[in-house]
Amino acid sequence: MNQLSDRARASFLASAQTKLDCADLLAPVIAIAAERMASALLDGRKILVCGNGGSAADAQHFSSELLNRFELERPALPAIALTTDSSTLTSISNDYQYAQVFSRQIQALGQSGDLLLAISTSGNSPSITQAVEAAQEREMVVIALTGRDGGELARLAQGYGDVVICVPSQSTARIQEVHLLVLHCLCDLIDQQLLGGFD
């Protein structure tokens, strides 16, 4: 039992250390991303979000915080997780290929001035890189949330207004834990900008 307890404690410490290591590096980039998001929302645009696996769960988490509320009362904000419609996901996968599950949706739903939040721990998921390419074709701003060295996602997200938030860890679990914190930071910073004050 002590070995299990020690291992659990070590995971807590590793997670906390990774977050502390990323604080100074990521805070300025998170602030820029939050400015881009708030600007899009104030201009009447929407945020589309995509990811696979755990990143799909993060996409849904983020969109629900905008559509409903985070910690402050405010009007609902337009956000769509492209990971939730099983009929759309399976039909695109069946008729075309899985790599197009998000890009096809972006081609239909994305408009110039909208924003795509693309989440991939490796930065090399074909469905995510194709989503970014589709968003850029639609003249959308891309916020890339990734890990390790950023992968292909970081290379692609170099357009005007694009932002790359990269967690420099080799552990998928640690990257995902920081991603969740980043998403909560984005929600908080969006609310602070839209509601006109910082407490």
N, CA and C atoms as an extended XYZ file, in Angstrom:
597
Properties=species:S:1:pos:R:3:atomname:S:1:resname:S:1:resid:I:1 pbc="F F F"
N         0.821       -1.202        0.000 N   MET     1
C         0.000        0.000        0.000 CA  MET     1
C         0.868        1.271        0.000 C   MET     1
N         1.982        1.245        0.722 N   ASN     2
C         2.861        2.409        0.753 CA  ASN     2
C         3.423        2.728       -0.629 C   ASN     2
N         3.726        1.670       -1.396 N   GLN     3
C         4.246        1.908       -2.747 CA  GLN     3
C         3.215        2.617       -3.619 C   GLN     3
N         1.935        2.210       -3.496 N   LEU     4
C         0.884        2.861       -4.265 CA  LEU     4
C         0.709        4.310       -3.822 C   LEU     4
N         0.713        4.520       -2.530 N   SER     5
C         0.581        5.874       -1.989 CA  SER     5
C         1.753        6.755       -2.429 C   SER     5
N         2.953        6.202       -2.367 N   ASP     6
C         4.133        6.964       -2.781 CA  ASP     6
C         4.073        7.321       -4.260 C   ASP     6
N         3.575        6.381       -5.067 N   ARG     7
C         3.493        6.651       -6.502 CA  ARG     7
C         2.456        7.741       -6.790 C   ARG     7
N         1.331        7.681       -6.087 N   ALA     8
C         0.300        8.712       -6.256 CA  ALA     8
C         0.849       10.078       -5.852 C   ALA     8
N         1.564       10.123       -4.733 N   ARG     9
C         2.139       11.386       -4.263 CA  ARG     9
C         3.156       11.913       -5.280 C   ARG     9
N         3.937       11.016       -5.852 N   ALA    10
C         4.927       11.430       -6.848 CA  ALA    10
C         4.253       12.047       -8.076 C   ALA    10
N         3.094       11.522       -8.439 N   SER    11
C         2.358       12.086       -9.578 CA  SER    11
C         1.884       13.499       -9.264 C   SER    11
N         1.401       13.713       -8.031 N   PHE    12
C         1.004       15.056       -7.618 CA  PHE    12
C         2.182       16.019       -7.722 C   PHE    12
N         3.318       15.592       -7.214 N   LEU    13
C         4.497       16.457       -7.203 CA  LEU    13
C         4.994       16.740       -8.620 C   LEU    13
N         4.977       15.703       -9.475 N   ALA    14
C         5.417       15.888      -10.860 CA  ALA    14
C         4.494       16.840      -11.609 C   ALA    14
N         3.198       16.706      -11.363 N   SER    15
C         2.230       17.590      -12.011 CA  SER    15
C         2.433       19.034      -11.562 C   SER    15
N         2.582       19.212      -10.269 N   ALA    16
C         2.787       20.562       -9.732 CA  ALA    16
C         4.073       21.172      -10.259 C   ALA    16
N         5.143       20.375      -10.331 N   GLN    17
C         6.419       20.891      -10.804 CA  GLN    17
C         6.347       21.285      -12.277 C   GLN    17
N         5.666       20.467      -13.078 N   THR    18
C         5.521       20.794      -14.496 CA  THR    18
C         4.778       22.108      -14.670 C   THR    18
N         3.717       22.299      -13.884 N   LYS    19
C         2.955       23.550      -13.964 CA  LYS    19
C         3.814       24.735      -13.551 C   LYS    19
N         4.579       24.580      -12.484 N   LEU    20
C         5.452       25.669      -12.039 CA  LEU    20
C         6.513       25.985      -13.092 C   LEU    20
N         7.065       24.940      -13.695 N   ASP    21
C         8.081       25.137      -14.728 CA  ASP    21
C         7.523       25.888      -15.938 C   ASP    21
N         6.221       25.723      -16.203 N   CYS    22
C         5.601       26.337      -17.382 CA  CYS    22
C         5.050       27.735      -17.118 C   CYS    22
N         4.929       28.130      -15.861 N   ALA    23
C         4.212       29.367      -15.527 CA  ALA    23
C         4.783       30.587      -16.244 C   ALA    23
N         6.061       30.848      -16.083 N   ASP    24
C         6.664       32.038      -16.693 CA  ASP    24
C         6.717       31.929      -18.214 C   ASP    24
N         6.927       30.720      -18.706 N   LEU    25
C         7.027       30.505      -20.149 CA  LEU    25
C         5.687       30.718      -20.852 C   LEU    25
N         4.617       30.176      -20.271 N   LEU    26
C         3.334       30.148      -20.962 CA  LEU    26
C         2.419       31.327      -20.659 C   LEU    26
N         2.579       31.958      -19.491 N   ALA    27
C         1.639       33.032      -19.114 CA  ALA    27
C         1.524       34.134      -20.175 C   ALA    27
N         2.632       34.644      -20.731 N   PRO    28
C         2.494       35.701      -21.746 CA  PRO    28
C         1.778       35.228      -23.014 C   PRO    28
N         2.020       33.975      -23.391 N   VAL    29
C         1.386       33.443      -24.604 CA  VAL    29
C        -0.101       33.196      -24.360 C   VAL    29
N        -0.436       32.718      -23.163 N   ILE    30
C        -1.844       32.530      -22.800 CA  ILE    30
C        -2.575       33.863      -22.843 C   ILE    30
N        -1.924       34.919      -22.364 N   ALA    31
C        -2.535       36.251      -22.372 CA  ALA    31
C        -2.832       36.706      -23.797 C   ALA    31
N        -1.897       36.474      -24.716 N   ILE    32
C        -2.116       36.844      -26.118 CA  ILE    32
C        -3.281       36.049      -26.697 C   ILE    32
N        -3.312       34.747      -26.419 N   ALA    33
C        -4.397       33.896      -26.923 CA  ALA    33
C        -5.747       34.370      -26.386 C   ALA    33
N        -5.793       34.719      -25.108 N   ALA    34
C        -7.044       35.202      -24.510 CA  ALA    34
C        -7.485       36.513      -25.141 C   ALA    34
N        -6.542       37.379      -25.478 N   GLU    35
C        -6.879       38.631      -26.182 CA  GLU    35
C        -7.480       38.337      -27.545 C   GLU    35
N        -6.893       37.388      -28.270 N   ARG    36
C        -7.420       37.014      -29.587 CA  ARG    36
C        -8.850       36.472      -29.456 C   ARG    36
N        -9.064       35.637      -28.457 N   MET    37
C       -10.389       35.044      -28.262 CA  MET    37
C       -11.424       36.097      -27.891 C   MET    37
N       -11.094       36.959      -26.951 N   ALA    38
C       -12.033       38.006      -26.538 CA  ALA    38
C       -12.351       38.939      -27.696 C   ALA    38
N       -11.335       39.265      -28.487 N   SER    39
C       -11.546       40.139      -29.646 CA  SER    39
C       -12.504       39.509      -30.641 C   SER    39
N       -12.317       38.220      -30.910 N   ALA    40
C       -13.216       37.520      -31.836 CA  ALA    40
C       -14.646       37.518      -31.305 C   ALA    40
N       -14.802       37.224      -30.026 N   LEU    41
C       -16.137       37.188      -29.435 CA  LEU    41
C       -16.792       38.564      -29.455 C   LEU    41
N       -16.037       39.608      -29.157 N   LEU    42
C       -16.581       40.972      -29.184 CA  LEU    42
C       -16.979       41.391      -30.595 C   LEU    42
N       -16.322       40.809      -31.598 N   ASP    43
C       -16.654       41.095      -32.990 CA  ASP    43
C       -17.807       40.240      -33.510 C   ASP    43
N       -18.428       39.469      -32.611 N   GLY    44
C       -19.562       38.639      -33.006 CA  GLY    44
C       -19.174       37.345      -33.679 C   GLY    44
N       -17.922       36.930      -33.501 N   ARG    45
C       -17.439       35.684      -34.089 CA  ARG    45
C       -17.592       34.536      -33.086 C   ARG    45
N       -17.248       33.340      -33.540 N   LYS    46
C       -17.366       32.169      -32.680 CA  LYS    46
C       -16.032       31.441      -32.587 C   LYS    46
N       -15.939       30.572      -31.588 N   ILE    47
C       -14.743       29.764      -31.383 CA  ILE    47
C       -15.094       28.306      -31.659 C   ILE    47
N       -14.368       27.679      -32.565 N   LEU    48
C       -14.485       26.245      -32.826 CA  LEU    48
C       -13.321       25.554      -32.121 C   LEU    48
N       -13.582       24.358      -31.574 N   VAL    49
C       -12.563       23.655      -30.784 CA  VAL    49
C       -12.509       22.201      -31.217 C   VAL    49
N       -11.296       21.649      -31.351 N   CYS    50
C       -11.175       20.242      -31.717 CA  CYS    50
C        -9.971       19.585      -31.048 C   CYS    50
N       -10.055       18.280      -30.894 N   GLY    51
C        -8.992       17.469      -30.324 CA  GLY    51
C        -9.418       16.012      -30.360 C   GLY    51
N        -8.489       15.111      -30.131 N   ASN    52
C        -8.768       13.667      -30.127 CA  ASN    52
C        -8.545       13.098      -28.724 C   ASN    52
N        -9.305       12.079      -28.369 N   GLY    53
C        -9.102       11.406      -27.086 CA  GLY    53
C        -9.261       12.352      -25.911 C   GLY    53
N        -8.237       12.428      -25.062 N   GLY    54
C        -8.276       13.340      -23.929 CA  GLY    54
C        -8.409       14.782      -24.371 C   GLY    54
N        -7.836       15.106      -25.518 N   SER    55
C        -7.948       16.462      -26.051 CA  SER    55
C        -9.358       16.750      -26.551 C   SER    55
N       -10.089       15.712      -26.973 N   ALA    56
C       -11.502       15.882      -27.327 CA  ALA    56
C       -12.301       16.248      -26.079 C   ALA    56
N       -11.983       15.578      -24.973 N   ALA    57
C       -12.646       15.917      -23.707 CA  ALA    57
C       -12.329       17.355      -23.306 C   ALA    57
N       -11.082       17.772      -23.516 N   ASP    58
C       -10.703       19.159      -23.225 CA  ASP    58
C       -11.464       20.136      -24.118 C   ASP    58
N       -11.643       19.789      -25.385 N   ALA    59
C       -12.385       20.642      -26.305 CA  ALA    59
C       -13.814       20.841      -25.822 C   ALA    59
N       -14.451       19.760      -25.398 N   GLN    60
C       -15.815       19.839      -24.899 CA  GLN    60
C       -15.880       20.611      -23.582 C   GLN    60
N       -14.901       20.400      -22.729 N   HIS    61
C       -14.836       21.126      -21.464 CA  HIS    61
C       -14.767       22.625      -21.723 C   HIS    61
N       -13.870       23.034      -22.614 N   PHE    62
C       -13.691       24.461      -22.893 CA  PHE    62
C       -14.950       25.076      -23.489 C   PHE    62
N       -15.533       24.406      -24.472 N   SER    63
C       -16.729       24.985      -25.103 CA  SER    63
C       -17.876       25.086      -24.114 C   SER    63
N       -17.990       24.123      -23.207 N   SER    64
C       -19.078       24.186      -22.226 CA  SER    64
C       -18.883       25.341      -21.250 C   SER    64
N       -17.618       25.653      -20.915 N   GLU    65
C       -17.355       26.782      -20.020 CA  GLU    65
C       -17.751       28.101      -20.679 C   GLU    65
N       -17.603       28.197      -22.014 N   LEU    66
C       -17.991       29.417      -22.711 CA  LEU    66
C       -19.498       29.478      -22.930 C   LEU    66
N       -20.072       28.367      -23.372 N   LEU    67
C       -21.511       28.345      -23.647 CA  LEU    67
C       -22.338       28.554      -22.380 C   LEU    67
N       -21.886       28.018      -21.282 N   ASN    68
C       -22.630       28.145      -20.029 CA  ASN    68
C       -22.031       29.277      -19.198 C   ASN    68
N       -21.060       28.970      -18.373 N   ARG    69
C       -20.372       29.977      -17.577 CA  ARG    69
C       -19.113       29.352      -17.008 C   ARG    69
N       -18.158       30.194      -16.622 N   PHE    70
C       -16.968       29.709      -15.934 CA  PHE    70
C       -17.160       29.987      -14.449 C   PHE    70
N       -16.595       31.064      -13.920 N   GLU    71
C       -16.788       31.364      -12.505 CA  GLU    71
C       -17.642       32.604      -12.264 C   GLU    71
N       -17.864       33.403      -13.305 N   LEU    72
C       -18.633       34.627      -13.173 CA  LEU    72
C       -19.906       34.540      -14.006 C   LEU    72
N       -20.947       35.212      -13.550 N   GLU    73
C       -22.175       35.284      -14.330 CA  GLU    73
C       -21.950       36.188      -15.537 C   GLU    73
N       -22.354       35.707      -16.696 N   ARG    74
C       -22.223       36.491      -17.926 CA  ARG    74
C       -23.093       35.850      -18.997 C   ARG    74
N       -23.320       36.569      -20.090 N   PRO    75
C       -24.080       35.964      -21.197 CA  PRO    75
C       -23.333       34.759      -21.778 C   PRO    75
N       -24.086       33.863      -22.398 N   ALA    76
C       -23.485       32.710      -23.068 CA  ALA    76
C       -22.622       33.177      -24.235 C   ALA    76
N       -21.509       32.487      -24.453 N   LEU    77
C       -20.580       32.844      -25.523 CA  LEU    77
C       -20.557       31.742      -26.582 C   LEU    77
N       -20.464       32.098      -27.872 N   PRO    78
C       -20.559       31.111      -28.949 CA  PRO    78
C       -19.285       30.276      -29.118 C   PRO    78
N       -19.393       29.017      -28.777 N   ALA    79
C       -18.287       28.063      -28.924 CA  ALA    79
C       -18.858       26.721      -29.334 C   ALA    79
N       -18.174       26.048      -30.232 N   ILE    80
C       -18.631       24.739      -30.719 CA  ILE    80
C       -17.489       23.745      -30.634 C   ILE    80
N       -17.693       22.657      -29.883 N   ALA    81
C       -16.737       21.546      -29.878 CA  ALA    81
C       -17.060       20.660      -31.079 C   ALA    81
N       -16.107       20.488      -31.956 N   LEU    82
C       -16.319       19.702      -33.176 CA  LEU    82
C       -16.206       18.204      -32.919 C   LEU    82
N       -16.174       17.820      -31.667 N   THR    83
C       -15.945       16.435      -31.264 CA  THR    83
C       -17.213       15.726      -30.798 C   THR    83
N       -18.369       16.400      -30.858 N   THR    84
C       -19.531       15.896      -30.117 CA  THR    84
C       -20.611       15.225      -30.957 C   THR    84
N       -20.642       15.463      -32.249 N   ASP    85
C       -21.723       14.955      -33.095 CA  ASP    85
C       -21.310       13.608      -33.685 C   ASP    85
N       -21.765       12.533      -33.071 N   SER    86
C       -21.314       11.193      -33.480 CA  SER    86
C       -21.735       10.855      -34.904 C   SER    86
N       -22.894       11.323      -35.338 N   SER    87
C       -23.324       11.042      -36.714 CA  SER    87
C       -22.405       11.714      -37.722 C   SER    87
N       -22.043       12.969      -37.443 N   THR    88
C       -21.133       13.680      -38.337 CA  THR    88
C       -19.748       13.047      -38.332 C   THR    88
N       -19.248       12.746      -37.145 N   LEU    89
C       -17.907       12.161      -37.041 CA  LEU    89
C       -17.818       10.829      -37.772 C   LEU    89
N       -18.822        9.982      -37.572 N   THR    90
C       -18.759        8.653      -38.189 CA  THR    90
C       -19.033        8.705      -39.686 C   THR    90
N       -19.887        9.616      -40.125 N   SER    91
C       -20.152        9.680      -41.572 CA  SER    91
C       -18.933       10.194      -42.333 C   SER    91
N       -18.260       11.205      -41.779 N   ILE    92
C       -17.050       11.707      -42.444 CA  ILE    92
C       -15.970       10.634      -42.439 C   ILE    92
N       -15.804        9.963      -41.300 N   SER    93
C       -14.801        8.898      -41.207 CA  SER    93
C       -15.091        7.772      -42.188 C   SER    93
N       -16.359        7.438      -42.348 N   ASN    94
C       -16.750        6.338      -43.214 CA  ASN    94
C       -16.657        6.717      -44.684 C   ASN    94
N       -17.134        7.910      -45.033 N   ASP    95
C       -17.199        8.299      -46.443 CA  ASP    95
C       -15.884        8.856      -46.972 C   ASP    95
N       -15.077        9.436      -46.089 N   TYR    96
C       -13.802       10.014      -46.494 CA  TYR    96
C       -12.688        9.326      -45.705 C   TYR    96
N       -12.177       10.003      -44.696 N   GLN    97
C       -11.190        9.391      -43.810 CA  GLN    97
C       -11.224       10.148      -42.492 C   GLN    97
N       -10.767        9.475      -41.434 N   TYR    98
C       -10.851       10.115      -40.113 CA  TYR    98
C       -10.100       11.442      -40.072 C   TYR    98
N        -9.021       11.542      -40.806 N   ALA    99
C        -8.217       12.770      -40.771 CA  ALA    99
C        -9.019       13.997      -41.174 C   ALA    99
N       -10.187       13.816      -41.808 N   GLN   100
C       -10.988       14.946      -42.259 CA  GLN   100
C       -12.165       15.266      -41.343 C   GLN   100
N       -12.259       14.593      -40.187 N   VAL   101
C       -13.456       14.768      -39.357 CA  VAL   101
C       -13.657       16.199      -38.875 C   VAL   101
N       -12.584       16.927      -38.661 N   PHE   102
C       -12.718       18.311      -38.196 CA  PHE   102
C       -12.649       19.299      -39.355 C   PHE   102
N       -11.795       19.029      -40.333 N   SER   103
C       -11.649       19.973      -41.445 CA  SER   103
C       -12.943       20.115      -42.237 C   SER   103
N       -13.680       19.021      -42.431 N   ARG   104
C       -14.958       19.094      -43.152 CA  ARG   104
C       -15.949       19.977      -42.398 C   ARG   104
N       -15.969       19.846      -41.084 N   GLN   105
C       -16.871       20.674      -40.277 CA  GLN   105
C       -16.473       22.145      -40.344 C   GLN   105
N       -15.168       22.397      -40.329 N   ILE   106
C       -14.687       23.782      -40.406 CA  ILE   106
C       -15.040       24.400      -41.750 C   ILE   106
N       -14.945       23.596      -42.812 N   GLN   107
C       -15.316       24.106      -44.136 CA  GLN   107
C       -16.777       24.534      -44.179 C   GLN   107
N       -17.622       23.871      -43.393 N   ALA   108
C       -19.049       24.198      -43.363 CA  ALA   108
C       -19.380       25.295      -42.359 C   ALA   108
N       -18.728       25.283      -41.204 N   LEU   109
C       -19.119       26.170      -40.103 CA  LEU   109
C       -18.215       27.375      -39.918 C   LEU   109
N       -16.958       27.272      -40.347 N   GLY   110
C       -15.999       28.337      -40.103 CA  GLY   110
C       -16.176       29.509      -41.049 C   GLY   110
N       -16.011       30.701      -40.502 N   GLN   111
C       -16.088       31.924      -41.296 CA  GLN   111
C       -14.891       32.800      -40.992 C   GLN   111
N       -14.574       33.681      -41.907 N   SER   112
C       -13.475       34.611      -41.692 CA  SER   112
C       -13.696       35.384      -40.398 C   SER   112
N       -12.659       35.433      -39.567 N   GLY   113
C       -12.761       36.113      -38.282 CA  GLY   113
C       -13.083       35.201      -37.129 C   GLY   113
N       -13.601       34.000      -37.416 N   ASP   114
C       -13.793       33.007      -36.355 CA  ASP   114
C       -12.428       32.536      -35.872 C   ASP   114
N       -12.429       31.782      -34.796 N   LEU   115
C       -11.179       31.307      -34.207 CA  LEU   115
C       -11.246       29.797      -34.000 C   LEU   115
N       -10.157       29.112      -34.303 N   LEU   116
C       -10.047       27.677      -34.038 CA  LEU   116
C        -9.070       27.444      -32.904 C   LEU   116
N        -9.513       26.739      -31.871 N   LEU   117
C        -8.628       26.239      -30.821 CA  LEU   117
C        -8.366       24.774      -31.133 C   LEU   117
N        -7.142       24.464      -31.546 N   ALA   118
C        -6.756       23.116      -31.952 CA  ALA   118
C        -5.868       22.511      -30.873 C   ALA   118
N        -6.278       21.355      -30.339 N   ILE   119
C        -5.586       20.759      -29.201 CA  ILE   119
C        -4.992       19.406      -29.596 C   ILE   119
N        -3.687       19.248      -29.376 N   SER   120
C        -3.015       17.976      -29.648 CA  SER   120
C        -1.769       17.889      -28.774 C   SER   120
N        -1.664       16.855      -27.957 N   THR   121
C        -0.501       16.748      -27.068 CA  THR   121
C         0.791       16.557      -27.861 C   THR   121
N         0.719       15.848      -28.973 N   SER   122
C         1.919       15.605      -29.786 CA  SER   122
C         2.141       16.692      -30.826 C   SER   122
N         1.048       17.311      -31.256 N   GLY   123
C         1.130       18.272      -32.350 CA  GLY   123
C         1.177       17.623      -33.718 C   GLY   123
N         1.018       16.311      -33.771 N   ASN   124
C         1.168       15.601      -35.048 CA  ASN   124
C        -0.064       14.818      -35.472 C   ASN   124
N        -1.210       15.072      -34.853 N   SER   125
C        -2.439       14.364      -35.227 CA  SER   125
C        -2.922       14.863      -36.583 C   SER   125
N        -3.034       13.983      -37.593 N   PRO   126
C        -3.453       14.439      -38.925 CA  PRO   126
C        -4.803       15.153      -38.925 C   PRO   126
N        -5.739       14.704      -38.101 N   SER   127
C        -7.049       15.365      -38.076 CA  SER   127
C        -6.944       16.796      -37.559 C   SER   127
N        -5.970       17.044      -36.696 N   ILE   128
C        -5.787       18.389      -36.149 CA  ILE   128
C        -5.029       19.269      -37.132 C   ILE   128
N        -4.005       18.740      -37.761 N   THR   129
C        -3.260       19.559      -38.731 CA  THR   129
C        -4.138       19.902      -39.937 C   THR   129
N        -4.980       18.964      -40.366 N   GLN   130
C        -5.897       19.274      -41.469 CA  GLN   130
C        -6.941       20.299      -41.038 C   GLN   130
N        -7.348       20.261      -39.772 N   ALA   131
C        -8.285       21.260      -39.255 CA  ALA   131
C        -7.664       22.649      -39.325 C   ALA   131
N        -6.394       22.751      -38.953 N   VAL   132
C        -5.704       24.040      -38.999 CA  VAL   132
C        -5.614       24.547      -40.440 C   VAL   132
N        -5.281       23.673      -41.353 N   GLU   133
C        -5.197       24.082      -42.759 CA  GLU   133
C        -6.544       24.578      -43.264 C   GLU   133
N        -7.619       23.887      -42.878 N   ALA   134
C        -8.963       24.314      -43.297 CA  ALA   134
C        -9.316       25.659      -42.683 C   ALA   134
N        -8.949       25.855      -41.418 N   ALA   135
C        -9.229       27.129      -40.749 CA  ALA   135
C        -8.474       28.272      -41.410 C   ALA   135
N        -7.236       28.031      -41.768 N   GLN   136
C        -6.452       29.086      -42.412 CA  GLN   136
C        -7.000       29.422      -43.793 C   GLN   136
N        -7.517       28.426      -44.495 N   GLU   137
C        -8.160       28.688      -45.782 CA  GLU   137
C        -9.402       29.560      -45.610 C   GLU   137
N       -10.058       29.453      -44.447 N   ARG   138
C       -11.253       30.249      -44.150 CA  ARG   138
C       -10.891       31.576      -43.489 C   ARG   138
N        -9.596       31.876      -43.381 N   GLU   139
C        -9.106       33.115      -42.761 CA  GLU   139
C        -9.513       33.214      -41.292 C   GLU   139
N        -9.396       32.089      -40.600 N   MET   140
C        -9.647       32.040      -39.167 CA  MET   140
C        -8.325       32.128      -38.412 C   MET   140
N        -8.354       32.732      -37.246 N   VAL   141
C        -7.195       32.726      -36.354 CA  VAL   141
C        -7.091       31.352      -35.709 C   VAL   141
N        -5.876       30.850      -35.535 N   VAL   142
C        -5.654       29.541      -34.916 CA  VAL   142
C        -4.914       29.712      -33.593 C   VAL   142
N        -5.453       29.113      -32.553 N   ILE   143
C        -4.744       28.967      -31.288 CA  ILE   143
C        -4.382       27.491      -31.173 C   ILE   143
N        -3.101       27.175      -31.167 N   ALA   144
C        -2.634       25.792      -31.089 CA  ALA   144
C        -2.215       25.490      -29.658 C   ALA   144
N        -2.831       24.484      -29.073 N   LEU   145
C        -2.487       24.040      -27.721 CA  LEU   145
C        -1.846       22.665      -27.861 C   LEU   145
N        -0.548       22.605      -27.615 N   THR   146
C         0.195       21.386      -27.924 CA  THR   146
C         1.238       21.089      -26.854 C   THR   146
N         2.116       20.126      -27.139 N   GLY   147
C         3.137       19.731      -26.168 CA  GLY   147
C         4.392       19.248      -26.858 C   GLY   147
N         5.328       18.738      -26.043 N   ARG   148
C         6.626       18.277      -26.533 CA  ARG   148
C         7.323       19.402      -27.305 C   ARG   148
N         7.647       19.193      -28.596 N   ASP   149
C         8.296       20.258      -29.365 CA  ASP   149
C         7.294       21.011      -30.239 C   ASP   149
N         6.021       20.754      -30.053 N   GLY   150
C         4.975       21.437      -30.819 CA  GLY   150
C         4.534       20.713      -32.065 C   GLY   150
N         5.431       19.889      -32.624 N   GLY   151
C         5.094       19.085      -33.791 CA  GLY   151
C         4.684       19.903      -34.994 C   GLY   151
N         3.987       19.253      -35.905 N   GLU   152
C         3.519       19.886      -37.129 CA  GLU   152
C         2.511       20.991      -36.836 C   GLU   152
N         1.746       20.820      -35.768 N   LEU   153
C         0.754       21.827      -35.393 CA  LEU   153
C         1.405       23.175      -35.143 C   LEU   153
N         2.502       23.191      -34.402 N   ALA   154
C         3.200       24.449      -34.119 CA  ALA   154
C         3.761       25.064      -35.397 C   ALA   154
N         4.222       24.226      -36.318 N   ARG   155
C         4.770       24.737      -37.574 CA  ARG   155
C         3.683       25.392      -38.423 C   ARG   155
N         2.491       24.774      -38.425 N   LEU   156
C         1.394       25.289      -39.238 CA  LEU   156
C         0.805       26.579      -38.675 C   LEU   156
N         0.759       26.681      -37.360 N   ALA   157
C         0.093       27.821      -36.709 CA  ALA   157
C         1.027       29.030      -36.664 C   ALA   157
N         1.391       29.512      -37.824 N   GLN   158
C         2.297       30.648      -37.943 CA  GLN   158
C         1.687       31.778      -38.770 C   GLN   158
N         0.356       31.722      -38.945 N   GLY   159
C        -0.302       32.774      -39.709 CA  GLY   159
C        -0.499       34.029      -38.882 C   GLY   159
N        -0.994       35.074      -39.518 N   TYR   160
C        -1.233       36.342      -38.827 CA  TYR   160
C        -2.247       36.127      -37.704 C   TYR   160
N        -1.859       36.458      -36.491 N   GLY   161
C        -2.754       36.318      -35.348 CA  GLY   161
C        -2.725       34.954      -34.688 C   GLY   161
N        -2.091       33.961      -35.314 N   ASP   162
C        -2.028       32.627      -34.723 CA  ASP   162
C        -1.151       32.641      -33.464 C   ASP   162
N        -1.475       31.751      -32.533 N   VAL   163
C        -0.736       31.655      -31.277 CA  VAL   163
C        -0.468       30.184      -30.981 C   VAL   163
N         0.759       29.861      -30.568 N   VAL   164
C         1.121       28.494      -30.184 CA  VAL   164
C         1.406       28.460      -28.686 C   VAL   164
N         0.651       27.623      -27.970 N   ILE   165
C         0.872       27.394      -26.546 CA  ILE   165
C         1.392       25.964      -26.419 C   ILE   165
N         2.674       25.819      -26.184 N   CYS   166
C         3.319       24.498      -26.194 CA  CYS   166
C         3.871       24.159      -24.817 C   CYS   166
N         3.438       23.032      -24.270 N   VAL   167
C         3.915       22.544      -22.973 CA  VAL   167
C         5.146       21.675      -23.227 C   VAL   167
N         6.339       22.110      -22.826 N   PRO   168
C         7.582       21.400      -23.165 CA  PRO   168
C         7.850       20.211      -22.245 C   PRO   168
N         6.953       19.239      -22.295 N   SER   169
C         7.114       18.011      -21.508 CA  SER   169
C         7.024       16.826      -22.450 C   SER   169
N         7.615       15.715      -22.069 N   GLN   170
C         7.530       14.491      -22.867 CA  GLN   170
C         6.429       13.563      -22.376 C   GLN   170
N         5.809       13.880      -21.257 N   SER   171
C         4.768       13.039      -20.668 CA  SER   171
C         3.390       13.501      -21.110 C   SER   171
N         2.642       12.610      -21.748 N   THR   172
C         1.289       12.961      -22.186 CA  THR   172
C         0.422       13.377      -21.009 C   THR   172
N         0.525       12.654      -19.898 N   ALA   173
C        -0.288       12.988      -18.727 CA  ALA   173
C         0.022       14.390      -18.221 C   ALA   173
N         1.311       14.720      -18.109 N   ARG   174
C         1.683       16.052      -17.616 CA  ARG   174
C         1.224       17.144      -18.592 C   ARG   174
N         1.367       16.881      -19.893 N   ILE   175
C         0.922       17.856      -20.900 CA  ILE   175
C        -0.569       18.105      -20.755 C   ILE   175
N        -1.347       17.031      -20.640 N   GLN   176
C        -2.795       17.185      -20.532 CA  GLN   176
C        -3.190       17.913      -19.257 C   GLN   176
N        -2.457       17.683      -18.179 N   GLU   177
C        -2.761       18.383      -16.927 CA  GLU   177
C        -2.511       19.881      -17.064 C   GLU   177
N        -1.442       20.248      -17.736 N   VAL   178
C        -1.181       21.672      -17.969 CA  VAL   178
C        -2.199       22.239      -18.951 C   VAL   178
N        -2.586       21.465      -19.964 N   HIS   179
C        -3.592       21.927      -20.907 CA  HIS   179
C        -4.876       22.327      -20.194 C   HIS   179
N        -5.305       21.531      -19.242 N   LEU   180
C        -6.532       21.865      -18.516 CA  LEU   180
C        -6.377       23.184      -17.771 C   LEU   180
N        -5.239       23.393      -17.144 N   LEU   181
C        -4.990       24.660      -16.460 CA  LEU   181
C        -4.978       25.818      -17.453 C   LEU   181
N        -4.356       25.620      -18.616 N   VAL   182
C        -4.338       26.659      -19.649 CA  VAL   182
C        -5.768       27.014      -20.062 C   VAL   182
N        -6.600       26.015      -20.254 N   LEU   183
C        -7.984       26.267      -20.658 CA  LEU   183
C        -8.726       27.065      -19.596 C   LEU   183
N        -8.497       26.741      -18.336 N   HIS   184
C        -9.126       27.509      -17.259 CA  HIS   184
C        -8.596       28.940      -17.218 C   HIS   184
N        -7.305       29.114      -17.481 N   CYS   185
C        -6.745       30.465      -17.562 CA  CYS   185
C        -7.400       31.250      -18.693 C   CYS   185
N        -7.567       30.618      -19.850 N   LEU   186
C        -8.204       31.286      -20.979 CA  LEU   186
C        -9.631       31.710      -20.637 C   LEU   186
N       -10.376       30.814      -19.997 N   CYS   187
C       -11.751       31.147      -19.598 CA  CYS   187
C       -11.767       32.351      -18.660 C   CYS   187
N       -10.879       32.343      -17.679 N   ASP   188
C       -10.811       33.435      -16.718 CA  ASP   188
C       -10.437       34.745      -17.397 C   ASP   188
N        -9.435       34.719      -18.262 N   LEU   189
C        -8.976       35.942      -18.917 CA  LEU   189
C       -10.003       36.472      -19.919 C   LEU   189
N       -10.724       35.581      -20.575 N   ILE   190
C       -11.816       36.018      -21.451 CA  ILE   190
C       -12.874       36.741      -20.630 C   ILE   190
N       -13.290       36.142      -19.522 N   ASP   191
C       -14.314       36.758      -18.672 CA  ASP   191
C       -13.858       38.115      -18.156 C   ASP   191
N       -12.611       38.192      -17.721 N   GLN   192
C       -12.118       39.462      -17.180 CA  GLN   192
C       -12.150       40.559      -18.244 C   GLN   192
N       -11.811       40.203      -19.476 N   GLN   193
C       -11.835       41.205      -20.550 CA  GLN   193
C       -13.244       41.606      -20.925 C   GLN   193
N       -14.137       40.625      -21.038 N   LEU   194
C       -15.493       40.919      -21.479 CA  LEU   194
C       -16.296       41.635      -20.409 C   LEU   194
N       -16.000       41.359      -19.155 N   LEU   195
C       -16.772       41.954      -18.065 CA  LEU   195
C       -16.148       43.233      -17.542 C   LEU   195
N       -15.001       43.605      -18.120 N   GLY   196
C       -14.473       44.938      -17.870 CA  GLY   196
C       -13.751       45.192      -16.588 C   GLY   196
N       -13.050       44.208      -16.074 N   GLY   197
C       -12.279       44.499      -14.872 CA  GLY   197
C       -11.561       43.286      -14.341 C   GLY   197
N       -10.516       43.526      -13.571 N   PHE   198
C        -9.739       42.453      -12.972 CA  PHE   198
C        -9.835       42.582      -11.457 C   PHE   198
N       -10.111       41.434      -10.815 N   ASP   199
C       -10.192       41.479       -9.349 CA  ASP   199
C        -8.969       40.879       -8.716 C   ASP   199
